[in-house]
């Protein structure tokens, strides 16, 4: 998600170091100290403007959530939501998921959400896709045994690519949905900003999978 440069973003981020981390590799996985309660950690990569993480954190105070977002102006909008709603069970990272293994201890994460990740349609950019063979081993390292990856997309080619990529890596599929909004799984679905804009245009695909032991 490209957002127009927002002048207020950098100072706003700098003013909220208790909720957003800009040098997560320095933490060396000591996330427990940043949350009021020691409880399971769920991670979202590509948090965007934060609608999903803000909503799920409200519904699940028994879980700690961390959102990683690359774009400063975008993560600043997520931060605004989290601060306005006093979500003490949310931490944000302004950073690149490329480095996810430097941000967490092995097996520290109990669930990973990839919501409408950029599809990078050109073949030469395939390695940038967040479900590519470049990223899967990194997720494998940080996820707890049997922890699910929950991936949603509206892009059929990206969905098919992700199925193949996960299968080639040896992930086990727990659920595959070809039209999330017209399935029974939709009952617990939390709609993201991107989803809200595109859901009238066609089906939403979802994969839930976990790494083998
Ligand atoms: N998840 C949000 C939603 O569903 O509304 C945003 C979807 S948007 C299409 C994808 C987001 O992922 C963008 O905000 C982009 O900046 C972020 N992103 C892409 N690659 C990333 C990476 N390697 N690390 C962290 N964030 C990334």
Boltz pocket constraint, residues with backbone or C-beta under 6 A from the ligand:
constraints:
  - pocket:
      binder: B
      contacts: [[A, 1], [A, 2], [A, 45], [A, 46], [A, 47], [A, 48], [A, 49], [A, 68], [A, 69], [A, 70], [A, 71], [A, 74], [A, 95], [A, 96], [A, 97], [A, 98], [A, 115], [A, 116], [A, 117], [A, 118], [A, 128], [A, 192], [A, 193], [A, 194], [A, 195]]
      max_distance: 6.0
